[in-house]
Amino acid sequence: MAATPSTMLPLGTKAPDFDLPDTTQPGRRISLSHFDDAKLLVVAFLCNHCPFVKHLQEEFAAMAQDYQPKGASFVGISSNDIENYPDDTPDKMTIEAKTAGYTFPYLYDESQAVAKAYRAACTPDFYVFDADRKLIYRGQMDDSRPNSDTPVTGKDLRAAIEAGLAGQAPAAEQRPSIGCNIKWKMGNAPEYAS
């Protein structure tokens, strides 16, 4: 279980657009404009099989349920190579979203172009964008890791969401997320993944 850190996209970066199929409602596509009315947008790069995602999954699902009524929108994106990682196929994403209790779209990035646009490096990789869709937080959900004694609280991501909803800037010190590397297709890994 090798750990890869997130790239820490520069704060203030405008949210890259996307238009991807939603595995929670097959046949539906979701783009960035779908969230135009949200006060805040949390974008999470996830996958089905990663132990780091599994470790935080219950808390992340609870977090979405806590903050969606307050005006925050959430979206999960999986960009993994499904040929070599069949546990991450869209049909299994549909099942995973139900099992995990996701109340947000779980999108499939087949070309991996969206992961590259966000400079996503690992699963999970978290981004919080304000009402103008400028990046105000990127990094870890909390200090907990699989097989650690640190409980999963979501404190870092929750604090960033709370600040954003209050119209304030989150703490300047932001720690990278750690997880499994995104499973790039052969020859498709971006320069930052090396």
N, C-alpha and C positions, 0 to 999 in steps of 0.2 A: 504494500500500500504506500507507494511513493507519493510524497506531497508536493504539489505545485502551488506557488503563490499567485495571487491575482496581479495584474499589471499596473493597477492604480491609475486608471485613465485620469487625465487632468481635471480638477474641479472646474466647473463652469462650462464644460463641454456640452454642446447641444445633443440631445438624445438622437442617435441615428434612427432613421425611419426603418420600418420593416413591414412586410406583408406576407404572413405565414399561415399555414393551415393549423386550425385549432383541434387538437386531438380530443378535447373534452366535448366538442360538438362537431363530429365529423361532417365535412361539407362546408363548414364555416371558415372564413379567413379573417384574420385580425391584423390590423395595421396600427401604427402609432396613433393615427387620428381617432381610433376607436376610444382612446382615453382622453380626448380633448377636454372634457368637463372635470376631470379629476384634479384635485388640489395638489396631488403628489402622485408620482408613478414609481413603483418599485419593480425593477426588472431583475429577474433571477435566472441565471444560467444553471440548469439542473440536469439530471438524468436519472434513470430508474435504478441503475445497478451500483452506483458509487456509494461506498460506505460512509463517506463524509456527508453526502446528501441524506442518506438513511438516518444518520445520527441526529440531524437537525430538523428532519421532515415534520415531525409532529408539532414542534414549536413554530416552524414557519407557517404551517397551515393555520395554527391558532392565531398567529400574528395577523395574517390576512383577515381572518374573521373579526378580530378586534378592531382593525383600522379601516376596513372597507366602509363601515357605516359612518366613519368620520371624514370621508372624502378622499381616502387614499385608494388608488387602484394598484393591483398586482398583476404581473404576468410572468409565467415561467416559460423558458425556452430550452429545448434540448437540441444540441448541434452535433451530437456524437455520430460517428461512422457506424451505421447499423449493420453493414455487411460483416464487419469484424466484431460487433457488439450487439448481437441480436436481441438482448434483453431490453434494448433502448428503441425498439421499433415503435412506430406510431400506434399500432393496435395495443401494444403493451403499455404505452404512455396513457392511453384511455383508461386502462384498468388501474394503473398506478395512481392517476389523479383521483379516481374514486376511492381507492383503498387509503390513500394518504389524507383524504378530506380536503383536497384543494378546491377552493371556491373561486378560482380564477382561471383564465385560459392557460393551457399548457401547449405551447406551440412547437412545431417541428421545423427546424432549420436545416433542410436537406443539403443545401449548397454550402453551408457553413459560412456564408457571406455575412450573416447578421452577427455571428460570434466575432468575426474579424472586424466588423465595423465598430463593435463595442470593445475590441481588444480583450475579449473574454479569454481566460487562460485555463480556468479550472471549474470544477463543479463541487460545491456551489460557488458562484461568483455573483455578488449583489451590487446593485446600483440604485440610487435614489435620485429622482429628478423632481425639481420644484414645478410650480404651476406653469412656468415659462419653458419647462423641459430642459432646464440647465442642471447639470450634475452637481449635487450638493453633498453626496456621500457615495463612497465606494469602499468596499472592504468586507471585513468579517462580520458575521452575525453576533458572535461572542467568542470568548476564549476557549470554549469547550471543543474537544476533538474526540474522535472515536478512541475508546480504551483509555480515556483520561478520567480522573476523579472529579473534574470540573463539571458542575451541572450545566445543562443547556438552559439558558435564560433568554437568549436573544437580546441581551442588554445593549450592545452597540448599535444594532440595527433599529431596535425600538427607540433608543435615544435620538437617533438621526430622524426617524419618522416623526416623533413627537416634536422635535425642533422645527422640522419642515412644515408640519401642519400649523404650528404657531407662528410661521413666517420668520423664523430665526435660522441662522446658520448652525449646522451641527458642529460639534467639537472639531477643531482644526487637526488634532491628532487622530488619524484614522489608520487602523492596522489592516494589512492585506488579508483577504480571505485565503484559506488554505484548503486544498482539496485534490481530487484526482485531476490530472490534466484532461482537457477536452480531447476526445479521441478523433484526431484529424484523419481524414481520408488520405490514402497514400499520395504523397506529392502535394498535398494541399495545406500543410502546416504553414502558418504565417511566420515572418521573420522573428517576431517577439516570442515565439514558442520554442525557439532553439536554445 
